[in-house]
Amino acid sequence: MLQSRRLPVSLKSYPVADLVRALVQWFHANARDYPWRRTHDPYAVLVSEIMLQQTQITTVLERGFYARWMERFPDFSTLAAASESDVLSAWQGLGYYRRARNLQRLAQTVVSEHGGEFPRDPAVIRSLPGIGPYTAGAVCSFAFGLAEPIVDGNVARVLARIDNDATPIDSTAGTKRLWDRARELVDCTDDPRALNSALMELGQKICRPTKPACEVCPVHAFCRATEPETLPVKSARPEITAITERVILHRNEGGVLLEQETGSRRTGLWKLPSLPEEYQDQPPSVLLKTSYGITRYKVTLWVHEMPGQWNWPEAFRFIPLTELAELPMPSPYRKALERLLRTEEFRLE
């Protein structure tokens, strides 16, 4: 059995200091140049970490999300004072809008409770809204050089392979083991910023999920993995659930009819109105069919013509076409809307 072959090996059974030294030296010689690595500003570091949750570095950088955000909201005070609409609009395209709301809530706490200065005490940092163990460790080490551990997907993969450990990394035991390992490593260096960056970058560049470049790995001599591509082990994933979503497109001289979402993770964002319940069984003609994925769901999005008789709620609004670009809207609806507005029937004027 896989798990019986791979018993976890304590890092203390070989020279931890040598492993740490090799990682730090490799990072200083090979580090990629990211804008958040050119600063020790906790705000800039925090923004990068929140953006990079569930979003690839190439998306954040090459599509300009990080640069535009930092230009629009350069510090905690600016972000704290902004309207939620402006914040969501600036976040548009990154998805998972709760991250943007949490980031603003954190900025407001920093301003109201800490005078606009981000605290340096790890315990205080962990108490801030929206800050989990990883984000706390990242800001502590990258901004302040404190010996605090981090464990993300890349770090988990590196550590599981070094130890040849098949304990599921998303289990209680696996999570504890990883954080204990990360703590053990960071306590052996006087450069936590470089060590934690090295662990992450090693996972990105060399200790990849598939086809790891073991032959050029700077810590190959310390690695116990015999079949690295089978590690790390994760618990069984939940099945993808298929769901159907039906919306309508209605346009007049005042613009496009939209509704603002409430009571969901996308509260405050605007979307195409949901097709009324009475038309779900016999919906109007289809204008567009598309799909998108989110967490464990695959959503089929149907855009229909306006029903013949429907008195929409007063909260719905006709948004002028000139205002659509700045309106916070989830990407699936924006893409569908822009696609339809390019057709002859709904062409933008």
ZIRAFEN-V741525 format. One record per backbone hydrogen bond with DSSP energy under -0.5 kcal/mol. NH is the residue of the N-H (numbers start at 1). CO is the residue of the C=O. E is the energy in kcal/mol with one decimal. If there is no record, write none. Layout:
# ZIRAFEN-V741525
NH/CO/E + NH/CO/E
This chain:
# ZIRAFEN-V741525
5/1/-1.3 + 6/2/-1.2 + 7/5/-1.0 + 9/163/-0.7 + 10/8/-0.5 + 13/10/-2.2 + 14/11/-1.7 + 16/14/-0.9 + 19/15/-1.8 + 20/16/-2.8 + 21/17/-2.5 + 22/18/-2.3 + 23/19/-2.1 + 24/20/-2.5 + 25/21/-2.6 + 26/22/-2.2 + 27/23/-2.3 + 28/24/-2.3 + 29/25/-1.4 + 30/26/-1.4 + 30/27/-0.5 + 31/27/-2.0 + 34/32/-1.0 + 37/34/-1.7 + 38/35/-1.3 + 45/41/-2.3 + 46/42/-2.6 + 47/43/-2.8 + 48/44/-1.9 + 49/45/-2.3 + 50/46/-2.6 + 51/47/-2.5 + 52/48/-2.2 + 53/50/-0.9 + 54/52/-0.7 + 55/52/-1.0 + 60/56/-2.0 + 61/57/-2.6 + 62/58/-2.0 + 63/58/-0.6 + 63/59/-1.1 + 64/61/-1.6 + 65/59/-0.6 + 65/60/-0.6 + 66/60/-1.8 + 68/64/-2.4 + 69/65/-2.3 + 70/66/-2.5 + 71/67/-1.7 + 72/68/-2.2 + 73/69/-3.8 + 79/75/-2.1 + 80/76/-2.8 + 81/77/-1.7 + 82/78/-0.7 + 82/79/-0.8 + 87/83/-2.0 + 88/84/-2.8 + 89/85/-2.2 + 90/86/-2.2 + 91/87/-1.5 + 92/88/-0.8 + 92/89/-0.7 + 94/91/-2.3 + 99/96/-2.1 + 101/97/-1.9 + 102/98/-2.8 + 103/99/-2.3 + 104/100/-2.2 + 105/101/-2.6 + 106/102/-2.4 + 107/103/-2.1 + 108/104/-2.5 + 109/105/-1.8 + 110/106/-2.6 + 111/107/-2.2 + 112/108/-2.7 + 113/109/-2.9 + 114/109/-0.6 + 114/110/-1.3 + 115/111/-0.7 + 116/110/-2.4 + 117/114/-1.8 + 118/116/-0.5 + 125/121/-2.6 + 126/122/-2.4 + 127/123/-0.8 + 127/124/-0.6 + 128/124/-0.5 + 128/125/-1.4 + 131/128/-1.6 + 132/130/-0.6 + 136/132/-2.5 + 137/133/-2.3 + 138/134/-2.6 + 139/135/-2.5 + 140/136/-2.5 + 141/137/-2.3 + 142/138/-3.0 + 143/139/-2.0 + 144/139/-1.0 + 144/140/-0.8 + 145/141/-0.8 + 146/140/-2.4 + 148/146/-2.2 + 156/152/-2.7 + 157/153/-1.8 + 158/154/-2.2 + 159/155/-2.8 + 160/156/-2.4 + 161/157/-2.0 + 162/158/-2.5 + 163/159/-2.0 + 164/161/-0.7 + 165/160/-2.6 + 166/6/-1.0 + 166/164/-0.6 + 169/233/-2.7 + 171/168/-1.7 + 175/171/-2.8 + 176/172/-2.1 + 177/173/-2.3 + 178/174/-2.3 + 179/175/-2.2 + 180/176/-2.4 + 181/177/-2.3 + 182/178/-2.8 + 183/179/-2.3 + 184/180/-2.3 + 185/181/-2.2 + 186/182/-2.4 + 187/183/-1.8 + 188/185/-1.9 + 189/186/-1.0 + 195/191/-2.3 + 196/192/-2.7 + 197/193/-1.7 + 198/194/-2.5 + 199/195/-2.4 + 200/196/-1.8 + 201/197/-2.9 + 202/198/-2.8 + 203/199/-1.5 + 204/200/-1.6 + 205/201/-2.8 + 206/202/-2.0 + 207/202/-3.2 + 208/206/-1.9 + 213/206/-2.3 + 214/212/-1.7 + 216/213/-1.6 + 217/214/-1.1 + 220/217/-1.4 + 222/219/-1.4 + 223/219/-0.7 + 223/220/-0.9 + 224/162/-1.7 + 225/161/-0.7 + 230/227/-2.2 + 231/228/-1.8 + 241/296/-2.9 + 243/298/-2.3 + 245/300/-2.8 + 247/302/-2.9 + 248/273/-2.2 + 249/304/-2.1 + 252/255/-2.3 + 255/252/-1.6 + 256/319/-2.3 + 257/250/-2.8 + 258/317/-2.7 + 259/271/-2.5 + 261/269/-3.1 + 267/264/-1.5 + 268/261/-2.9 + 269/266/-2.2 + 270/328/-2.8 + 271/259/-2.5 + 273/257/-0.6 + 275/246/-2.6 + 279/276/-2.0 + 280/277/-1.5 + 283/280/-0.5 + 287/303/-3.5 + 288/303/-1.7 + 290/301/-2.6 + 292/299/-2.1 + 294/297/-2.3 + 297/294/-2.7 + 298/241/-2.5 + 299/292/-3.1 + 299/297/-0.5 + 300/243/-2.5 + 301/290/-2.6 + 301/299/-0.7 + 302/245/-3.1 + 302/300/-0.6 + 303/288/-3.2 + 303/301/-0.5 + 304/247/-3.0 + 304/302/-0.6 + 305/285/-2.4 + 312/310/-0.9 + 316/313/-1.4 + 317/258/-2.4 + 319/256/-2.9 + 319/317/-0.7 + 320/318/-0.6 + 323/320/-1.8 + 324/320/-0.6 + 324/321/-0.9 + 326/323/-0.6 + 327/323/-0.7 + 327/324/-0.9 + 330/270/-0.6 + 333/330/-0.6 + 334/330/-2.1 + 335/331/-2.9 + 336/332/-1.8 + 337/333/-2.9 + 338/334/-3.1 + 339/335/-2.1 + 340/336/-2.2 + 341/337/-2.6 + 342/338/-0.7 + 342/339/-0.6 + 343/340/-1.6 + 346/340/-0.5 + 347/343/-0.6 + 347/344/-0.6 + 348/341/-1.4
